[in-house]
Amino acid sequence: MSNFVLSPATLPDLPGIAKVSRAAFKESRHSVSYWMFPQDNEKAIYEWRLNGITNIFKNLSCCSYTKLVDTTADRIVAFALWEAPHRPETDEEKAKKEQEKKEKGDEDAELPEGTNVQLMHDYDAEVERMRAKYVDREKDHILRAIATLPEYQGKGCASKLLQSGLEKIDAEGAKSWLEATPQGQPLYAKFDWKVVDEIVLDLEKYGYGEWVQRITVMGRAAQT
């Protein structure tokens, strides 16, 4: 991978990261986002993703984006989003945030038209439930997202991003966690993440017929 360079992402990189985020899972039925978003509203979905990525970049100091650039094509081809250990929000801070959301108005109104809002809320709630169950936010790391452009998949891009992130985590002697699609699980297993639980969503409930979405919760022990 001599033509690939890995580095921390900066603000001007976020549009490229948003493009990778959308393209990586657009056509995979095993990705929850495939079912959440309409397939015919690309501009709105991209803008919504970019807005979310920008908010994380600017407002969550515990989170960091790492980009992988193909220097030959001068484009971002993969990225990872890590959440580092941090002090959890207090009850007072949570209440203040909820009040601010109410004052701001209906956040769902900002979603792309055609989004399956109930599926999104249910999935987000399940992810948070699992993280509350297993993750020590003051000690553990979370791989919140990792994605590669379809034409670059199978070229070791995700492995390079994982190796980089895990070097820091292993130096700290910390645990790490993630949620995996069925396709991603074998790669994570190579880096010693183990399945600890599973999120199961019956998509018939959301109007998609007999399809069950499975997402595995995986943990990686501190390396000594």
C-alpha positions as CSV (number, residue, x, y, z in Angstrom):
1,M,0.0,0.0,0.0
2,S,2.8,2.4,-0.9
3,N,0.4,4.9,-2.5
4,F,-1.7,5.1,0.6
5,V,-1.1,7.6,3.4
6,L,-2.8,7.6,6.8
7,S,-3.2,10.7,8.9
8,P,-5.6,12.5,11.2
9,A,-8.5,14.1,9.4
10,T,-9.0,17.9,9.3
11,L,-12.1,20.0,8.7
12,P,-11.6,20.3,4.9
13,D,-11.5,16.4,4.8
14,L,-15.0,16.0,6.1
15,P,-16.8,16.2,2.7
16,G,-14.6,13.3,1.5
17,I,-15.3,11.3,4.6
18,A,-19.0,11.8,4.1
19,K,-18.8,10.5,0.6
20,V,-17.0,7.4,1.8
21,S,-19.5,6.9,4.6
22,R,-22.4,6.9,2.1
23,A,-20.8,4.9,-0.6
24,A,-19.4,2.1,1.6
25,F,-22.8,0.8,2.8
26,K,-25.2,2.1,0.1
27,E,-25.8,-1.3,-1.5
28,S,-25.3,-3.7,1.4
29,R,-28.5,-5.2,2.7
30,H,-26.5,-6.2,5.8
31,S,-26.0,-2.6,6.7
32,V,-28.7,-1.0,8.8
33,S,-28.3,2.3,6.9
34,Y,-29.4,0.4,3.7
35,W,-32.8,0.1,5.2
36,M,-32.9,3.4,7.0
37,F,-32.5,5.7,4.1
38,P,-34.3,6.0,0.7
39,Q,-32.2,5.0,-2.3
40,D,-33.3,7.9,-4.5
41,N,-32.4,10.9,-2.4
42,E,-28.6,10.9,-2.6
43,K,-28.0,14.7,-2.2
44,A,-30.1,14.9,1.0
45,I,-28.5,11.8,2.5
46,Y,-25.0,13.1,1.8
47,E,-25.8,16.5,3.3
48,W,-27.3,14.9,6.4
49,R,-24.2,12.6,6.8
50,L,-21.8,15.6,6.3
51,N,-23.7,17.6,8.9
52,G,-23.5,14.7,11.4
53,I,-19.8,14.1,10.8
54,T,-19.1,17.8,11.1
55,N,-21.0,18.0,14.4
56,I,-18.9,15.1,15.8
57,F,-15.7,16.6,14.6
58,K,-16.4,20.1,16.1
59,N,-18.2,19.1,19.3
60,L,-17.0,15.8,20.6
61,S,-13.5,16.1,21.8
62,C,-13.3,12.4,22.7
63,C,-13.8,11.4,19.0
64,S,-11.3,11.6,16.2
65,Y,-11.3,10.8,12.5
66,T,-8.4,9.1,10.8
67,K,-8.3,9.2,7.0
68,L,-6.6,7.0,4.4
69,V,-5.7,8.8,1.2
70,D,-4.8,7.3,-2.2
71,T,-2.1,9.7,-3.2
72,T,-2.2,8.6,-6.8
73,A,-5.8,9.6,-7.1
74,D,-5.6,12.4,-4.4
75,R,-8.8,11.2,-2.7
76,I,-9.9,9.9,0.7
77,V,-10.7,6.2,0.2
78,A,-11.3,5.1,3.8
79,F,-11.7,6.4,7.3
80,A,-12.1,5.4,10.9
81,L,-13.9,7.1,13.8
82,W,-12.6,6.3,17.3
83,E,-14.1,7.4,20.6
84,A,-11.5,7.6,23.3
85,P,-12.1,7.2,27.1
86,H,-13.7,10.2,28.7
87,R,-15.8,11.3,31.6
88,P,-19.4,10.3,31.0
89,E,-22.1,13.0,31.1
90,T,-23.7,13.7,34.4
91,D,-27.4,13.4,34.9
92,E,-27.5,17.2,35.0
93,E,-25.6,17.5,31.7
94,K,-27.9,14.9,30.0
95,A,-31.0,16.8,31.2
96,K,-29.6,20.1,29.9
97,K,-28.9,18.5,26.5
98,E,-32.4,17.1,26.3
99,Q,-33.8,20.5,27.1
100,E,-31.7,22.1,24.4
101,K,-33.0,19.5,21.9
102,K,-36.6,20.3,22.8
103,E,-36.0,24.0,22.4
104,K,-34.3,23.5,19.1
105,G,-37.3,21.6,17.7
106,D,-37.9,18.3,15.9
107,E,-34.5,16.9,14.9
108,D,-36.3,14.3,12.8
109,A,-37.4,17.0,10.5
110,E,-33.8,17.4,9.4
111,L,-33.6,13.8,8.2
112,P,-33.7,13.0,4.4
113,E,-37.3,12.6,3.2
114,G,-38.2,8.9,3.2
115,T,-36.0,8.0,6.2
116,N,-37.3,5.1,8.3
117,V,-37.2,7.2,11.5
118,Q,-38.5,4.4,13.8
119,L,-35.8,2.0,12.6
120,M,-33.2,4.6,13.2
121,H,-34.3,5.4,16.7
122,D,-34.6,1.7,17.6
123,Y,-31.2,0.9,16.3
124,D,-29.6,3.8,18.0
125,A,-31.3,2.8,21.3
126,E,-30.0,-0.8,21.0
127,V,-26.4,0.4,20.3
128,E,-26.5,2.7,23.4
129,R,-28.0,-0.1,25.5
130,M,-25.2,-2.5,24.5
131,R,-22.5,0.2,25.1
132,A,-24.0,0.9,28.5
133,K,-23.9,-2.8,29.3
134,Y,-20.4,-3.5,28.3
135,V,-18.3,-0.4,27.8
136,D,-16.5,1.6,30.6
137,R,-16.5,5.0,29.0
138,E,-13.8,6.2,31.3
139,K,-11.3,3.5,30.3
140,D,-12.3,1.8,27.0
141,H,-12.2,2.8,23.4
142,I,-15.0,2.4,20.8
143,L,-14.6,2.0,17.1
144,R,-17.7,4.0,16.2
145,A,-17.3,3.7,12.4
146,I,-14.9,2.4,9.7
147,A,-15.6,2.5,6.0
148,T,-13.9,2.1,2.6
149,L,-15.0,3.1,-0.9
150,P,-16.4,0.0,-2.7
151,E,-13.7,0.1,-5.4
152,Y,-10.9,0.0,-2.7
153,Q,-12.4,-2.8,-0.6
154,G,-10.2,-5.9,-0.3
155,K,-7.0,-3.9,-0.6
156,G,-6.1,-3.8,3.1
157,C,-7.4,-0.2,3.7
158,A,-9.5,-1.2,6.8
159,S,-6.6,-3.3,8.2
160,K,-4.3,-0.3,7.9
161,L,-6.7,1.9,9.8
162,L,-7.3,-0.8,12.5
163,Q,-3.6,-1.4,13.0
164,S,-3.0,2.3,13.5
165,G,-5.8,2.8,16.0
166,L,-4.9,-0.4,18.0
167,E,-1.2,0.7,18.4
168,K,-2.3,3.6,20.6
169,I,-4.9,1.5,22.4
170,D,-2.5,-1.3,23.1
171,A,0.1,1.1,24.4
172,E,-2.5,2.2,26.9
173,G,-3.4,-1.3,27.8
174,A,-7.1,-0.5,27.2
175,K,-10.1,-2.5,25.9
176,S,-12.0,-1.6,22.8
177,W,-15.5,-2.3,21.4
178,L,-17.4,-2.1,18.2
179,E,-20.6,-3.2,16.4
180,A,-20.0,-5.3,13.3
181,T,-22.0,-6.3,10.2
182,P,-21.8,-10.0,9.2
183,Q,-19.3,-9.0,6.5
184,G,-17.0,-7.1,8.8
185,Q,-16.9,-9.6,11.6
186,P,-14.2,-11.9,10.2
187,L,-11.8,-8.9,9.8
188,Y,-12.3,-7.8,13.3
189,A,-11.8,-11.3,14.6
190,K,-8.3,-11.3,13.0
191,F,-7.5,-8.4,15.3
192,D,-8.7,-10.3,18.3
193,W,-12.1,-8.8,18.8
194,K,-14.6,-11.4,20.2
195,V,-18.3,-11.6,19.9
196,V,-20.0,-10.8,23.2
197,D,-23.6,-10.1,22.2
198,E,-25.9,-9.4,19.3
199,I,-28.4,-6.8,18.2
200,V,-31.3,-8.4,16.3
201,L,-33.8,-6.3,14.4
202,D,-36.8,-7.9,12.8
203,L,-37.3,-5.7,9.7
204,E,-40.8,-7.0,9.1
205,K,-41.8,-4.6,11.9
206,Y,-40.6,-1.7,9.8
207,G,-42.3,-2.8,6.6
208,Y,-39.5,-4.7,4.8
209,G,-40.8,-8.2,4.8
210,E,-39.1,-11.2,6.3
211,W,-35.6,-9.9,6.8
212,V,-33.8,-10.1,10.1
213,Q,-30.9,-7.7,10.6
214,R,-28.1,-9.0,12.9
215,I,-25.3,-6.8,14.2
216,T,-22.7,-8.4,16.5
217,V,-21.2,-6.6,19.5
218,M,-17.5,-7.3,19.7
219,G,-15.0,-6.6,22.5
220,R,-11.2,-6.7,22.5
221,A,-9.3,-7.4,25.7
222,A,-6.4,-5.2,26.8
223,Q,-3.2,-6.5,25.2
224,T,-0.4,-7.1,27.6
